[in-house]
Amino acid sequence: MEPFTIHRPTGVPKLVFDSPHSGRFYPDDFRSNATRVELRRGEDAYVDELLAGTPTLGVVLLAANYPRCYIDVNRAVDDIDAAMLAEPWPEPLHSTEKSARGLGLIRRYVVPGVEAQAGPLTVAEVRQRIDSVYAPYHEALDALIHEVLVARERVLHVNWHSMKSVGNAMTPDGEGAKRPDFVVSDGRGRTAAPAVTAAVVDALRGMGFQVSVNDPYTGGTIVKRLGAPDRGVHSVQIEINRALYLDEKAVEKREGFGGLTQRLEQLTRNLTAL
């Protein structure tokens, strides 16, 4: 299985979208004692399908094929919990609060108390995941950003995710925290111009959604690495509340899936006008 799929529009893309956590191909070398449904609760399930119509509107969409429980492409490559390894890592590690909560490059927990990996991984196993999945994803995304930037002198990139409707002990807002419909993040103003972030927020609010900005999420590794408004690269992260479209326990689409798809296409039309 290729590490990602690219869905292209006709002509030069107007926008770059990526979905790093919607992958659902679990390879044979992935070992876990969790059930498949339990593992799938760690996915941003079907976000790629919510965005499937956007290439017809001028979007180039990069979608991960491998799940974040295998390797999380929205983490720094050295954000590894040493306790996840069967042997010492040969270079210095820079574990963050993500690893501390079980959400590093190699995910420890799907949800609190449910281990994602069957046991510690060797250095060779982690490097294989980096080389075959992580690095190609970032190289492809970099190439798409560069393509649009060269053609249009500026680029709007949206990094798409979904979030649990209620926080838990692993999330920054804590156990029982209720989430809005959407969270829009720009690294607290560092990854996109204020006007760009405001346009995204206003478009969503104009459709009647409840939207939070940089709370509880400020943006992950991808937007913080790519966003450079002074170079014309505006990168925002959007989190979708799963209750809008998903049976969160069964990880199955709900009745609202089609309607949300249409509204995200309308959002895309608004963003292309930027």
Number of C-alpha atoms within 10 A of each C-alpha: 10 12 18 19 16 16 16 17 18 11 8 14 23 23 25 23 28 25 24 28 28 25 25 19 14 17 11 6 9 12 14 16 13 16 10 10 12 18 24 23 16 21 23 25 25 23 24 24 14 19 22 16 19 25 22 13 17 20 27 25 28 22 26 26 22 26 24 29 27 24 20 23 25 22 21 19 20 15 19 27 22 16 12 18 17 12 13 12 15 7 7 9 14 13 17 16 11 20 21 14 17 21 24 28 26 26 23 26 20 22 18 13 8 15 19 25 21 12 14 14 17 15 14 11 13 17 13 12 18 18 11 12 22 25 14 16 25 15 10 15 21 12 12 22 21 16 16 21 18 11 12 13 12 19 26 23 27 22 24 22 24 25 23 20 19 17 17 16 13 17 20 15 16 13 12 12 16 14 22 18 21 23 25 27 29 26 21 14 15 20 25 28 19 14 10 18 20 14 15 21 22 15 16 21 15 11 12 10 14 14 21 18 19 17 16 18 20 20 25 18 13 22 25 18 12 18 24 16 19 12 11 16 23 24 30 31 28 24 23 23 20 26 19 18 24 21 13 17 10 11 20 15 17 14 12 12 18 12 13 16 19 15 14 17 20 16 20 22 15 14 16 14 7 13
